[in-house]
């Protein structure tokens, strides 16, 4: 909070470090807005070919391969229901779909922020 009581804007480098060669996508994870992309950094364009404005407001499943995308929101919902973190803080090698639909190998780490 600032001295005037206003919230400070989220600073991506403060939260995620200064590694600008990483694509960073932040999704909402509330019970009413599961998986909506609320932030994407500029590196997403270099890696996946999407402009930030093309992703903001869309569901994260836009970059998830179809077989996984079909169940992704249910996986997030299950986390809300059980509070059992099955992927939190675990690095995984997965595939993401770029703008052209091609699969690219990505390293994923899921973090939860209040």
N, C-alpha and C positions, 0 to 999 in steps of 0.2 A: 504494500500500500504506500502511496505517496503521502507527503505531509498533509495534503488537502483531503485525504481519505479516498482518493480515486484509485482504482486498480491500475497497476502498471501493465502495459501490453506484454504478452508472452514473448520472450526473447528466445528464439530457437537455439542459438548458440549457448545460452545459459543452461538450457535444459538438456540438450543433446551433445554438447561439446562443439569443437570447432572443426570437426571432420566434414568438410563441405563436399567430399567425394561420395558421401552416402546419400541415397534418396531417403527422405523421411516423410512418412505419411502418418497423420494422426487421425484416428477415427473416434467418433462418439461411441460411448458404451453405456448409455443409459437405458433403462427398460423401455423407453419410448422411442429412442433413436439409435437402434442397434446398427453399427457398422457404417454410418454416414461419414464420409471424409470431410473433416473440418479444417485440415491443413495439409499442404503438400509443399515441400521446398523445391527450389529450382532444379536440383539435380534429378528430380523425377523425370523431367523432360529429356535429359541426356540419356538416362538409362531405359526408360519405358516409352519415350516418345510422346507422352501426354503433356499438354500445357496445364499449368496449375488450375486455370479456370475451367478446364474440361473435367477435372476430378472433384473439385470442391462441390459438395452437396450431393454427390453420387454415392452409391453404396460401394464399399471396398471390393465387393465381388466383381467389379468391373476389371480388376487386375488379377483375379484369382482364376486359375483354370476351372473350367465348367464342372467337373465332377466334385470338386471341393466347394466351389461357389454355391452349389445347390444346398449344402448343409451348413455353411459358415455361420449364418445368423443364428441357427439353432445351437451351434457350439458356444457362441457368446451367451445366448440365453441360458444354457446349461450352467455356465460359470456363475451367472447371477443366482440361479436357483440353488446350487450346491456350494458355492464359494470355494470350490476345489480348483486350484490353479494347475491346469494340465500343460500349459505352454508358457506361462509367465516366467520371464527371466531365463529361458532356455534358448540357446542359439540353435537354429535349424537351417539346413540347406533345403530350399524348396524351389518351386518354379512359379514365376509370375508371368502374366500375359501382357505383352506390350501392346501398343495402340494398333498394330497391324494384326494382332492375334497370335503372334509367335511366342513361344515359351522361352523365357530367359531364366537362367539359374540365379537365384537371389538368396541372400542370407537374411533370415528373419530373426528378430528378437522382439518379443512383446513385453511392454512395460505398462504398468498401471499407475496412473497419476490421479490424485484426488480431484 
